[in-house]
Amino acid sequence: MSTETLTVNGGKAGEKKTILLPSRPKKRLFIGMLLLVTLLAAVLLFGIWYIGVPGLERIQPLLPWAIGALLTGAVLLSFFGIFNMVLAVAGLPYLPWMKRQTYELINLLFPAAVRLGALFGVKRRRLEGSFIAVSNLLFHRMHIRVPADRLLVVTPHCLQLASCPHKVTRDPNNCKRCGGCNIGDLVTLSEEMGFHFFVATGGTLARQVVYNTRPKAGLAIACERDLMSGIQDVFPLPAVG
């Protein structure tokens, strides 16, 4: 597996250290698992429908066909949403207005995808990372441009130097910019460019910040679990991480 390197400030002022990063998550992992779950769900729904046909016919002869048509429509819509996602990832023309339906489909099927992935040795974190990569690409293809004052950048408090006595989670301007961590650099950058910058202790506070600032786009640094839930919670706000 290929790796990337990242140079960051160390635990002491002026100290630098290099971190080895894992390779970027593969977009096809999430899409493939979502497709497999949809296929299994389609087979399961067909089996339930087929077993229930005799009983439904006793109630009303046309009832099984009406229910069958509804189930078929739901399955086809799910497959179309995944196909639309594949088109976007491949760089081909796709339907941006299908994104909401796609995210609703993900909310519905992701827990099953996690359980199915565990059977194949795929960890939840890898699936979440793959979803984030797909979501970032979808927003990138929309070519969204917003003024700096409508951009929100949120980072976790773990970026702050552990021994720092200054609380920046409510007001990043409390940072003294000693160079011991990257918070000071981000505060300076936000002042120069004009975007909103906040340090959050978790997903709940981050979502509260989004609600209060009402940005047109968001950029977040967080673990895969918080990023995935956050991207879905603030949709249709464009949020990348």
N, C-alpha and C positions, 0 to 999 in steps of 0.2 A: 504494500500500500504506500503510495507516495505521500510525502509530507510537505508542509510549508513552514516557514519560520517567521516569527514576529518578535520584534525588539520593543521592550517596554521598560518603563522606569522600575527600578528595583525597590527593595524595602527601605533603603536609605537614600537621602537626598543626593542627587547626582549619579546614583548607581544605575547601570543599565544591565538588563539580562535578556537572553534570547530564549524564546519558548518554541518548542516544536509543536506545530498544529497538525491534526489529522487531515487527510484529504477531504475535499469538498464532498458533501453527500450527493449521491446519484439521484437525479430526478426520477428516473425510471423505476426506482425501488418503490416509491410511494404510489406511483401510477399503476404499476404492476400489481401491487398488493390490493389496491382499491378495485382494480378490474377483477381480480380473483374472488374477492369478497362479493362483488356484484354478481358474478357468475354463480357462486354457491347459493346466494340469496335467491336468484332466479330459479334455480333447480328446486330449492326448498319450497318456495311459493307455489311452483307448479305441482309439486307433490301434494301439498296441503289442498290446493284447489281440486286436483284430480280425485283425491279421497273424498272430498266434500261434495262432489257433483251429484251423486244420487240423493243425498239429503236435501240439497238445494233445489233439485228438480221437483221434489215433493211439495216444497213450499210454493214455488213458481217455476214453470218450465224454462223461462228466459233468465231466471236469476243467476245460474252458474255462468252463463255467457256474458252477462253484464259485469259480474265480478271479475271474470276472466279478462274482459276487455280493459277494466280499470287496472288490474295487476300488470297486464301486458304493457299498457301505456306507461305505468310507473317504471317498469324495468327498462323499457326503451328510452325513456327520458334520462335514466341513470347512465345508460351506456352512451347516450349522446353527450351528456355532460363530461364523461371521461374522454370521449373522442375529441371533444372540443378542447379539453385540456392538453391532449396529445398534440393537436394542431398548433396550439400556442407554444408548447415546448419545442416543437420542431421548426418554429419560425414560419409556419404557414398561416394563411388567413384564417381567422377564427371569429367567434361571436362574443365580443366583450360583455354583452348584456346577459350572457349565461353565467356570469361569475357568481351572482347571488345564489342561483340554484346549485351551482357546483359546491359552494361553501356549505350550504344546507345538507347536501349529499355527504360531504366530508364529516360534518357533525354527526350524522346518522350512522355512518359506516366505519368511522375511525376506530371506535372501541373493538369492533369485530376484527378489523385489520390488525390491531395490536395482538389480539389473542391468536389469530391465524399466523401472524409473523413469528410469534413465540414458538410455534410448532416447527418452524423452519430455522429457528435459531436467530431470528432477526429481532434485535432489541428495540424497545419503544423509542429510545432516544434517536436511533438511526432513522426510524420512520418519521419522527417529528422533524429531524433535520432535512429529510428529503422533501417533506411538505413545505417547509420554509423556503427551500430552494425553488420549488415550483411556484409558490406564491410570489416570491421576489421577481421571478421572470415574468409572470403575468402582469404585474404592475409596471415592470420595466417596458414591456411591449405597449403599454398604454401611453407612453411618452408624456407622463404627467410633469408639468412645470408649475411651481408655486413660488410666490415671493418669499424671501427669507423670513419675514415676520409672520408667515403662516405655516412655517415648518417647526415641528416639535421634535427635539432629540431627547430621548430618555435613556439613562444608563443606570446600572445597578450600583448600590452603595459599596459593593465589594471592590470597586475600582479605587476607592479611597484608601490611603495608607492606614493600615490597621491601628497604628499607634497615634493617629491624628486626633487631637481633642476637639476639633471644630466640627460642629454638626452641619452638614450640607444637604441633608435629605429634604429639608423644607425650603432652604434658600441656598443655592449653590454659591451665591456671592459671599457667603461666610468663609469660603476657601481663601487661605492666605497666599496661595500660589508659591509655595516653597520649593516646588519641583520634586517633592517626594512621591507624587503620583500623577496620573494624567488628568485629574479633575480640573486643576488650575489651567491646563492647556485648553480644555474644552470651554471653560468659562471665558477665557480670553477670546477664543474663536467665536463664541456666540456673541460677544460684544462687538467684534469686528464685522461679522456678517449679518447680525441682527436676528438670528433664529432663537426660538425659545429652548432653553436647556434646563432639564431637571434631573435630579438624582433620586431614584425611587428605591424603597426598601422591599418592594414586591409588586406583584401584578395588580393588587387592589389599588394601591396608591398610584400606580402608573395609569390605570384606567380613570381614576379620579382626576389626574392631571389633564388627561385628554378631554374629559368632560368640561373642565374649567377653562382651558385655553382655546378650545374649538379650532384646532388647526385644520389645514387642508391636506396635510400629509404628515406622516410620522416616521421617524427612524429610531429603532430601539436596539439596545444591546442587552441581551438576557440569555438565560438558559433556554434550551429547545422547548421545554414544557411551557414556560411562561410566554415565550414568543408565539407559539402556536395558538394558545388560548387567547392571547392578546390580539393577534391578527384577526381571529374570527370574531372576537367580541366587538372590536371597533369598526368592522366592515359595515358600510362601504368606504370608510375612510382609508385611503391608500396608506398602508403601513408596511415597511420593510425592516428586516433585521438580519 
